[in-house]
Amino acid sequence: MLEDRTAAPPLIGRQAVPTPPTAWPPAYPQGYAVVDVETTGLARDDRIVSAAVYRLDARGEVEDHWYTLVNPERDPGPVWIHGLTSDVLEGAPLFPEIAQELAARLDGRVLVAHNAMFDWSMLAREYARAGSAAPVRQRLCTIALAKELRLPLPNHKLESLAAHYGVEQRHAHHALDDARVLAEAFRPSLHLAAGSGVDLPLHTCRPLTEWQDSPSPSAGARSAYRPASWRPSRKRPPCPYPNPGRYEPGGRLIQGMRVAFSGDTSVDRELLEDRAIEAGLHVATSVSRLTSLLVTNDPDAATSKAVRARSVGTPVVDEAAFMQLLGDVAPQDAAPQSGE
């Protein structure tokens, strides 16, 4: 079930590759691991069914690639998307059996993915279940990088990024092919960023908080996996304004509006949240019919917040538009209240 090739296959596509700059930015990472995972779903208790890694050097050149199926020990989920049935996955290794090999390919490298927060969180939870941690210190989202570079894309789907650089997609939603496509599209983006002096949108991969000491004396000293938010919880002051309702596209944000964030952003997520709070907005951790606005750089993503926003009609804007809206937040007509 494992595939390990030290010599990468030929790269296919009419890539508009910028000329690599002679002087490479010294602060850029020394290596990258382009990752794609296919999963049983989007929830915190969903599992990985396949994973692929393309290792790249400091300038984005492919060193090797690796792929494996993973037995999720449960229903495989959306077979119509990833094509992996229970019969196919029955003989695949369990995640703990491939964790060490995968860790060796991630170690010391920046994790690169399209909507990197999703791939990182799925990997982090799998390692937590296996009683260890992924050796990843930083991640880079290619959606956020495309925004930083202001690439003229119609949307931020992987297929649009691939088409921009003339990269051929052979098998969408197959982890190995998606990782190949992203590796080919990432290299010219990396060269463009280096030549333009653009800081890469690197984000710290914080440790999981999903561990607790087992309360059962019979369990000994071991720790147990607890499904919960993998991001460290932050105490925020309550919003002093009532919720005025949904954001009207083309209008202004109003103090008290409930704003949710999904996916990776160019500006650090916590800084965006702090700016929203300072402007008098309520930062929501989920999307509901009461949510005024969802901020995401990939509105077509299959993340739980994006899916929910589409289902309940929550307005969506990207990070750049939100930053502009933050500069002109309308005050509430009513006097501030103690809460919503």
C-alpha positions in Angstrom: 0.0 0.0 0.0 3.0 2.3 0.3 4.7 4.0 -2.6 8.1 5.5 -2.2 10.1 6.9 -5.1 13.3 8.8 -4.8 13.2 9.9 -8.4 10.1 12.1 -9.1 8.2 11.6 -12.4 8.4 14.2 -15.1 6.6 17.4 -14.4 3.8 18.0 -16.9 2.3 21.3 -17.9 3.0 24.5 -19.7 4.1 26.3 -16.5 4.7 30.0 -16.6 7.7 29.7 -14.4 9.3 32.9 -13.4 13.1 33.1 -13.7 14.5 32.1 -10.3 16.1 35.2 -8.7 19.9 35.1 -8.4 19.8 36.3 -4.8 17.5 34.0 -2.8 15.9 35.5 0.3 17.9 34.2 3.2 14.9 34.1 5.5 13.0 31.6 3.3 12.7 28.0 4.6 15.3 25.4 3.6 12.8 22.7 2.5 9.1 22.0 2.0 6.7 19.1 2.3 3.7 19.5 0.0 0.9 17.5 1.5 -2.5 16.3 0.5 -4.9 14.1 2.6 -8.2 12.6 1.7 -10.6 12.0 4.6 -13.8 10.4 5.7 -15.3 13.9 6.2 -14.7 17.3 7.8 -15.5 16.8 11.4 -13.0 16.5 14.3 -13.6 12.8 14.6 -13.2 12.1 10.9 -10.1 10.1 9.7 -7.5 10.1 6.9 -8.0 7.5 4.2 -5.0 8.4 2.1 -2.0 10.8 2.3 0.7 12.0 -0.1 3.9 14.0 0.4 6.1 15.7 -2.2 9.4 16.8 -0.7 10.9 19.9 -2.2 14.2 21.7 -1.7 14.7 25.3 -0.7 13.9 26.5 -4.2 10.9 24.3 -4.8 12.5 21.5 -6.8 11.1 18.0 -6.3 13.3 15.7 -4.3 11.0 12.7 -4.0 7.4 11.7 -3.3 5.5 9.2 -1.2 1.9 7.9 -1.0 -0.1 5.6 1.1 -3.6 4.4 1.8 -4.8 4.5 5.4 -7.4 2.2 7.0 -9.7 4.7 8.8 -11.3 1.9 10.9 -14.7 3.2 10.0 -16.9 4.0 7.0 -14.8 5.7 4.3 -17.2 8.6 3.9 -17.6 10.3 0.5 -16.5 7.5 -1.8 -17.9 9.5 -4.7 -15.2 12.1 -4.1 -12.1 10.2 -3.2 -13.0 6.8 -4.8 -11.8 4.7 -1.9 -14.2 2.0 -0.8 -14.2 -0.1 2.3 -12.9 -3.1 0.3 -10.0 -1.0 -1.0 -9.1 0.3 2.4 -9.5 -3.0 4.3 -6.0 -4.2 3.8 -4.4 -0.7 4.1 -2.1 0.1 7.1 -3.5 1.9 10.1 -2.3 5.4 10.8 0.1 4.4 13.6 1.8 2.0 11.2 2.7 4.8 8.8 3.1 7.6 11.3 6.9 7.2 11.6 7.5 7.1 7.9 5.3 10.1 7.4 7.0 12.0 10.2 10.4 11.4 8.6 9.1 13.1 5.5 7.6 16.1 7.3 10.5 16.6 9.8 12.3 19.9 9.4 10.2 21.1 6.6 7.4 23.7 6.1 4.1 21.9 5.5 2.6 23.2 2.2 -1.1 22.5 1.3 -4.1 24.0 -0.4 -6.2 25.2 2.6 -3.3 24.1 4.9 -5.2 24.5 8.1 -7.4 21.6 7.1 -4.6 19.2 6.2 -2.6 20.2 9.2 -5.5 19.7 11.6 -6.3 16.3 10.2 -2.7 15.2 10.5 -2.4 16.6 14.0 -5.4 14.8 15.2 -4.2 11.5 13.7 -0.9 11.8 15.5 -2.7 12.7 18.7 -4.8 9.5 18.4 -1.5 7.6 17.8 0.0 9.1 21.0 2.5 11.3 19.4 2.9 14.6 17.6 3.6 15.6 14.0 7.1 17.1 13.6 5.7 20.2 11.9 6.6 23.7 13.2 5.2 25.8 10.3 2.7 25.6 7.5 2.1 27.6 4.3 -1.2 27.8 2.6 -1.0 28.2 -1.2 -4.4 30.0 -1.1 -2.9 32.6 1.2 0.3 32.8 -1.0 -1.8 33.3 -4.2 -3.6 36.2 -2.4 -0.2 37.7 -1.4 1.0 37.5 -5.0 -2.3 38.8 -6.3 -2.5 36.1 -8.9 -5.4 36.7 -11.4 -7.4 33.7 -10.5 -11.2 33.4 -10.9 -11.4 31.6 -7.6 -9.0 29.8 -5.2 -9.7 26.2 -6.1 -6.7 24.0 -6.8 -7.8 23.6 -10.4 -7.7 27.3 -11.0 -4.2 27.6 -9.5 -3.1 24.7 -11.7 -4.6 26.2 -14.8 -2.9 29.5 -14.1 0.5 27.8 -14.4 -0.5 25.3 -17.1 -0.3 22.3 -14.8 -2.3 19.2 -15.9 -4.6 17.6 -13.4 -4.9 13.9 -14.0 -7.0 12.6 -11.1 -8.6 15.2 -8.9 -9.1 14.2 -5.3 -6.5 11.5 -5.5 -4.0 12.5 -2.8 -0.9 11.7 -4.9 -2.0 13.6 -8.0 -3.3 16.6 -6.0 0.0 16.8 -4.2 1.9 16.6 -7.5 -0.3 19.3 -9.0 0.3 21.5 -6.0 4.0 20.9 -6.0 4.2 22.0 -9.6 2.1 25.1 -9.0 3.9 26.0 -5.8 7.4 26.2 -7.3 6.6 29.1 -9.7 4.7 30.8 -7.0 7.7 30.5 -4.7 10.0 31.9 -7.4 7.7 34.8 -8.0 7.5 35.5 -4.3 11.3 35.4 -3.9 11.9 37.6 -6.9 9.3 40.1 -5.7 10.6 40.2 -2.1 7.3 39.0 -0.8 7.3 37.5 2.8 5.9 34.0 2.7 2.6 33.6 4.7 4.1 31.2 7.2 2.0 30.1 10.2 3.0 28.4 13.4 1.6 24.9 13.9 0.6 25.0 17.6 0.6 21.8 19.7 -2.7 20.0 20.1 -4.8 20.7 23.2 -6.8 17.5 22.8 -5.1 15.5 25.5 -6.1 14.9 29.1 -5.0 12.6 31.8 -7.3 9.6 32.1 -9.6 9.9 35.1 -9.9 6.2 35.4 -7.5 4.6 37.9 -7.5 1.4 35.9 -6.1 3.4 32.9 -2.9 4.0 34.7 -0.8 7.0 33.8 -1.6 7.1 30.1 -3.3 10.0 28.4 -6.4 9.8 26.3 -7.5 11.5 23.1 -10.4 13.9 23.6 -12.2 15.3 20.6 -12.1 19.0 21.0 -10.7 22.1 19.4 -7.1 21.7 18.4 -6.5 25.4 18.6 -5.6 26.8 22.0 -8.7 28.4 23.5 -8.5 32.2 23.9 -10.6 34.2 26.4 -12.2 37.1 24.7 -14.1 39.9 26.3 -17.9 39.7 25.6 -19.0 41.9 22.7 -20.8 44.9 24.2 -23.2 45.3 21.3 -26.2 43.3 20.2 -26.1 41.5 16.9 -27.6 43.8 14.2 -28.0 41.0 11.7 -26.2 39.8 8.6 -23.8 41.9 6.6 -25.3 43.4 3.5 -22.9 42.9 0.5 -21.6 46.3 -0.6 -22.5 47.9 2.7 -20.5 48.5 5.9 -19.9 46.2 8.9 -21.8 47.3 12.0 -20.6 46.9 15.6 -22.0 43.8 17.1 -22.0 41.7 13.9 -20.9 38.1 14.4 -17.9 37.3 12.2 -16.4 33.8 11.7 -13.1 32.9 10.1 -12.3 29.7 8.1 -9.0 28.5 6.5 -5.6 30.0 6.5 -5.0 33.7 6.0 -2.1 35.9 5.1 -2.4 37.9 8.3 -2.1 35.7 11.4 -5.6 34.5 12.4 -5.3 35.7 16.0 -4.3 39.2 14.8 -7.4 39.3 12.5 -9.6 38.3 15.4 -8.1 40.9 17.7 -8.6 43.6 15.1 -12.2 42.5 14.7 -12.8 42.7 18.4 -11.2 46.1 18.7 -13.6 47.3 16.0 -16.6 46.2 18.0 -17.3 42.9 16.2 -18.2 39.6 17.8 -15.8 36.8 16.8 -17.8 33.6 16.4 -16.2 30.1 16.6 -18.9 28.5 14.3 -21.4 29.4 11.6 -25.1 29.5 12.2 -28.1 31.5 10.9 -27.1 34.2 13.4 -23.6 34.6 11.8 -23.3 38.0 10.1 -20.3 37.2 7.9 -17.8 34.4 7.1 -14.2 35.4 6.2 -12.4 32.9 4.0 -10.0 32.9 1.1 -11.5 29.8 -0.3 -15.3 30.1 -0.2 -15.7 26.9 -2.3 -13.8 24.8 0.2 -15.4 21.8 1.9 -14.7 23.0 5.4 -17.5 22.7 7.9 -17.8 26.5 8.2 -17.9 27.1 4.5 -20.4 24.4 3.9 -22.6 25.7 6.7 -22.4 29.2 5.4 -23.6 28.1 2.0 -26.4 26.1 3.5 -27.8 29.0 5.6 -27.0 31.8 3.3 -24.3 33.5 5.4 -22.5 36.2 3.3 -18.9 35.4 2.6 -15.9 37.8 1.8 -12.2 37.1 1.4 -9.5 38.4 3.7 -8.6 41.4 1.6 -12.2 42.6 1.5 -12.6 42.1 5.2 -9.5 44.2 5.9 -11.0 47.0 3.9 -14.3 46.7 5.7 -12.5 46.8 9.1 -11.4 50.4 8.3 -15.0 51.7 8.2 -17.1 49.8 10.8 -20.3 51.6 11.5 -21.2 52.4 15.1 -24.5 51.0 16.5 -27.4 53.5 16.9 -28.3 52.0 20.2 -26.2 52.4 23.3 -23.8 49.5 24.0 -25.3 46.7 26.0 -23.7 44.1 28.3 -24.0 41.3 25.8 -26.0 39.7 23.0 
